[in-house]
Amino acid sequence: MAEDSGTQVVVPWPRRLAHLVWRLVVTTVSSCLKYRVTGLAAEAAFFAVVSVPPLVFALAGGVGYVTEHFTAAQVDEVRRAVVDLFSRFLTDTAVNKVIKPTMDDVLRGGRFDVISLGFVLALWSGSRALNVFVDTITIMHGLGGHRGIVRTRALSFVLYILAVISGAITLPLVVAGPKLVRSWLPNRAEFLMGFYWPLIIVMCVCFLATLYHVSVPVRTNWSFNLPGAVFSLTSWVVGSYLLRWVLTVTAEDSHSIYGPLAAPIAILVWLYIAALAVLIGAGVNAAFDEVFPQEATQRARRELLDRLLRRTPDPVE
């Protein structure tokens, strides 16, 4: 006996879930290919690399104003670290004739011109890298042009400053590791070490989700950005481990043809992986917004489309 044509066919939930996941994957891949995230990630990684030396130079310049609070060995350690960093990017002649004399002058009493110039260069290049993220995230959500160029650039400056502050808090915890932190804690607070890595992960996810949230030029639900943030952090961690494995394997019993450029190239590749993970995470959030559309983004897209249609001149008959 044939079923009634008005009867609704119930699709099993595993099939519905598989269809939903497939739709999210296809939408994410399509968005990443459409907006060439591989090229944009390279641009962001380049400007991130450019921002590191002037930022370190400016921070070292600030040490000159407070050298009386440090021992001579500590000041010399700062000097060696900065010189070693620039030795990876510049020639020996440039380091010996420019960097070392400048560092000696700066660490003796501080140089405001060095600090200001370093921070200006770091702000320009670092905010330029974040501007790539903000602009791409906006376009992926179909809201390109909703926020003006000046507002986008100002937002990138603010986000870069917040990123530097967040990195100053998070990176020492990651570099120090749980053993050093455990030595700072009293015995009765030993149980806090169980929250060490979960706290680091939560801080990174929250920062990424906030980056995605503020990059969308309309008010949205912050929790909707968590899928992309989790995916981005996971991809970055996995990519970093793979890069480390590749560098370890290729470095054994081999001599690099790149010489002193090997370290900067490795840093650039690592930053490229990080930028690519952030942009793909933005594509994941955009896919979720398309599959589970939010009212705010839908309304903003309609308003943007109406505005563009009003600007389009009528065809001449």
N, C-alpha and C positions, 0 to 999 in steps of 0.2 A: 504494500500500500504506500503510495507516494506521500511525502510529507507536505503539509500545508505550506503554500508559498509565503504566507505571512509569518511563519515560525522563524525566530531568530536562531541562527547557528551559533552555538557556544564554542569558541576556540579555546583549547586547553591552555592553561596559564604558562606552561613551559614554551609553547609556540609563541604566545604573545610576548613573553620576555625575550625570546630569541629575536623576534621581529623588531622589538624596541631597541635592543642592543645593536643589531645590524643597522638600523636606521641612524642611531647615534654615531656609529663608526663611519658610515658612508657620509653623513653630513660633516663630520669633523675632517675627514680626509679631503672632501670636496672644498671645504673652506680653506684648509691649509694650502692646497694646490692653487686655488683661485687667487689668494693673496700672497703667494710666493713667500712663505714663512722662512724657507731656507736662506733666501737672499737677505731678508730683513734681519734674521738672526745673525748673519755675518756682519751686517752693518752695526747692529747693537754691540756685538762682541768687540769690534774694532774700536768703537768709541769708548767702551768700558776699559779696554787696555790703555788707550790714550789717557784716560782720566786717572789711572793709578799713580804714575810717577809724580805729576804735579801735586796730587793730594798728599802723598807721602812726604814730598819735599816741603810742602806748607806746614804739615804737622811737625816735621823735624825743626822747621824754623821757629815754631812756637816754643819748642823746648828751650831755645836760647834765652827766653825771658825768665825761665824758672830753673836754670842750671844750678843755682846755688842750693836748691833742694835735692840735688842728685850728687852722687859721688863721681869722681873722675872716671872710674871704671864704667859706670852706667852711661855717662855721656859718651865715652869712647865706643861703647857697644852700640849706641844709637847711630853714631857716625859710621861705624863699620857696616851696619845693616843697611843704611841708606846708600852708601857707596856700592855695596854688593848688589843692591837692587838695580842701580843705574848701570852697573857694569854689564848686566844682562842685556841692556838695550842699546848702550852707546859704546863707542870705541874707547880703547885705553887712553888715547890722546885727549879725547873730550872729557873723560873722567878725571884725569890727572890735572888738566889745565883749567877746567871749569867747575866740575862738581866738588872735588876735594877742597880747593881754596874757598869756594862759597860756603861749604859746610863748616869749615873752620871758622870763617867769619861769623856765620849765623849762630853757631853754638857758643861763641864767646859772649854774645850779648843779645842775640835776637835781631832779626831784620824784618821790619814791618812790610817792606816792599816785596821781599821774597814770599812772606806769608800771603799777602794780598794777591800777588800775581799767581802763586800756586793755586790758591783757592778759586780764583777766577777761571783759570784754565781747567781745573777739575770740575767746577760747576758747569762750565760750558760743555765739555765733552761727556761728563757723566749724565747731565740732564738731556743731552742729545741722545744718548743710548736709551734712557727711559722714555723719551719722546717717541721713539720707534714703537715701544710697547703700548703706550697710551693711544697713539694714533691707530695702530693696527687693531687693538682691542675694540676701539670705537667703530672702525670700519667693519670688523667681523660681525658686529651686532646690527649692521645695517643702518648706522647712525653717523656715517661720515659726513662732515660738514655741519653737524648739529652744534658742536662746540667750535668757537673761533680759533684761529691760529694763536692769537695772543694768550687766550685762556689755556689752551693746550700746553703752550710753552711754559707758562707760569705754573701750571700743575706739575709739569715735569721737574721744574726747579724744586718745588716743595717736596715732591716724592723723593728726589735724589738726596735732599738734606735728611729726610726721615730715614732713607735707606742707609746713609752713612751712620746715623745715630743707632739704628737697629743693628747694623753690622758691628759697631763698636761694642755693643752689649752681647750679641750672640756669638760672634767669631772667637773672642777670647775663651768663652765657655767651651766651644767646640775644640779649639786648639789645645786648651789646658787639659781637657779630658777628665774623666771622673776621678782618676787617682789624685790629681792635684786638688780638685775641689773637695775630695774626701779629707785631705789633710787639713783643710781650713775648718771643717765642721767639728763640733764637739762630739763625744761618743754618744751622747743621748740623742743626737740628731742624725745618727747613721741611717735611719730609715728613709731620710729624704733622698738618699742616693738612688733609690728605686724610681724616683720621679725625674732623674737627670735627663736621660734621652727622650722620654715622653714630653718633657717640658720644652726641649730644643725643637722637637718635631712640631709641637703645637705652635710655638712662636713662628716658625718658618711658614707653616700652613696659614696662620692668621695674617702674616704679612703679605703673602701671595694673594689670598682672598681679598684683602683690603686693596691691593694694587688693582685687581680685576674690578672690584666694586667701584672705586673712585674713577676708573678709566671710562666707565660707561657714563655718558653725560646726562643720564636721568636717574632718578632715585629708584633703586631696585632692592630686592631682598638680599641682604649680605650672605645668607646661607646658600643662595643659589650659586655662589662662586666657589663653594667648597669642592665640588667634583673636579673642576679644573685645577685648583690649588693642590689637591692631593695627587692628581695625575702628574702635574708638573714637578712636584717634589720627588715623587717616586721615579720618574723618568730621569731627573737630574742625578739622583743617587746611583741608579743603575748605570747610567752613562758614565759617571765619574769612575765607578769601579771598573767598567770595561776599558776606559781610557788608561787608567792606572795599570791594568793588566797588560794592555798592548805596549805601553811605554816600558814596563818592566821586562817583558819578553824581548822586545827589540833592542833594549839597551844592553842586554847580556852579551858579552864577548863581541861587541861591535863598536865601530867608530862612526859617529854621525858625520855626514858630509856637510851638515849645516853649521857645525862648530858652535860658536857662542850664540847663534840664533835658536838653538834647540830648546832652551828654556822658554823664551818668549813665544815660540810657536806652540809649545805644550800649553802655556797659559791661555793663548788665544783659542786653541781648540777646546779647552775646558770651558772658557767663557761662551764659546759658540754653542756647546752642548747645553749650558745653562739657559742661554737666550732662546735656543730652539725649544727647550722644554717649556719655558714660560709661554711662548707663542702658541705651541700646540695645546697647552692647557687653556689658553684663551679660546682656541677653536673648540675645545670640549665644552666650555661654558656657552659658547655661541650655539653649539648643537643642542644643548639642553634648552636654551632659550627658544630655539625653533621647534623642538619637539614638545616642550612644556612652556609655551609662551607666557611671559609675564605681561600684565596689563600695561605697566608703565612703558616698557619697550615697544609694545604694539602701538600704543597711542603716539609715542614719539616718532615711530616710523611713518605712521599715517600723516602726522603733521609735517614731517620733513618732505614726504612725497607731495603733499598739497602745496607746500611752499615752492618746490621745484616746478610743479605744473603751472603755478601762477607766474613764475618767472619766464617760462617758455613762451615765446611769441606765437601768436596764432598764424597758421599758414596763410600765405597770400593767395587769394583765389584768382 
